[in-house]
Amino acid sequence: MECPNCRSSKCAIRKGFFPHRTIPGGRSQRFLCKKCHVWFSQTNGTMNARQRRPDLHRPIFNLIVSGVSQRRIALLCATTQITVARKLVLMAKFANCDQNRRLSRMKNSVETADFDEMETSEHTKCKPVAIAAAVQEPTRIILRLKAASMPAKGRLAKISRRRNGKRIDDRKSALSAVLQDIAGVAKPGLIVKSDQCPRYPDLVKKHLPTAVHKTFKGRRGCVVGLGELKAGGRDPLFSLNQTCAMVRDNLKCLARRTWCTNKRIDRLQCRLDLYVCAHNTRIEMRDETGGRPREASPAQWRVWPLECMSLSA
């Protein structure tokens, strides 16, 4: 073990255990650094460090990315809403770190990428929020989801300015961050697809100067296809639209008709980071096993990619 204080790996000796009372038979090795006399354990830098209820990480993660509200998660896990909110922020740090590592492994591997923006709201429809999304085609691996504030438009614009004042528009910075992530994993001759939004060509030319940008006219979805089957035939942005529909379905606060609302944009970003981690892990597991669960029991087909993960690894 490496000492977190002096970064020495040869001066640490074992000195007992730290018990985890909430985990049956769970304990972590305790260490003492002979050089700087600092005590630490094997959970240092991991998600279980200094946590009284590390047993709640797995169920809270699985429920958040499965369309369950935080209030209902607290009820199902027999804990408080404050605990769920704190676990959400903690796990989001590890999920974001996991996504950065995934992108570093995907360098020079993406040939086609789709990007666009979703819209939701913060507490009220007078405070809209844009979510910039980028997806690899055809694997549907999410490259990034980035939330940003935007001003209200249409009939709510005047009401929003009267109630909340002028609202900051961060859509350009969020979309630039997403395009930078695409540039980090792009293969020479990258093809970028989007709709015909007038803001997109200049940003693509700035961050992806060598990419081929293809735009397609947006079309309304059929009622039978729940918004994903297009009336004009095959959707050229199907990978992106299908993934965005899955995001809306699996995050309770993004559902079309729900009484769960986002109170803060940074907490919405935490939920998005958790879903990106779960979504991409499921795709990787599906590719490894040919679409079948690794274990024989369907109940064990769970996603928990953050276990024993270190932020510094």
Number of C-alpha atoms within 10 A of each C-alpha: 18 16 23 15 13 13 12 15 12 12 17 21 14 14 14 13 14 16 14 17 13 12 12 9 8 11 15 15 14 18 23 19 24 14 13 14 14 14 17 22 21 18 19 16 16 17 21 21 15 12 13 11 15 16 15 18 20 16 14 23 24 18 18 21 24 16 17 18 18 22 15 13 20 17 12 13 13 10 14 13 15 12 14 21 15 11 19 21 17 15 22 23 15 23 25 20 19 22 20 15 12 16 17 13 11 15 14 15 15 23 17 20 27 27 26 22 20 17 14 21 21 17 14 12 13 21 20 20 25 23 24 24 24 29 26 22 20 14 15 19 22 25 25 25 24 23 25 22 21 19 20 21 13 7 9 15 15 14 14 20 15 10 9 10 11 13 16 10 15 15 21 15 14 21 28 18 17 21 24 16 18 27 20 16 21 22 17 12 12 21 19 23 22 22 18 14 13 8 11 18 15 11 16 20 13 12 17 21 12 14 19 15 18 13 16 13 9 14 14 11 15 13 11 9 10 10 15 20 19 19 14 10 7 10 17 17 21 17 20 26 21 15 18 22 16 14 21 17 16 19 22 23 24 21 18 10 8 9 10 16 18 18 13 11 18 13 16 21 19 20 22 23 26 26 25 23 25 21 20 19 18 19 15 14 16 14 12 12 10 10 12 13 16 15 9 9 8 10 8 10 14 14 16 15 17 21 13 13 17 16 15 8 9
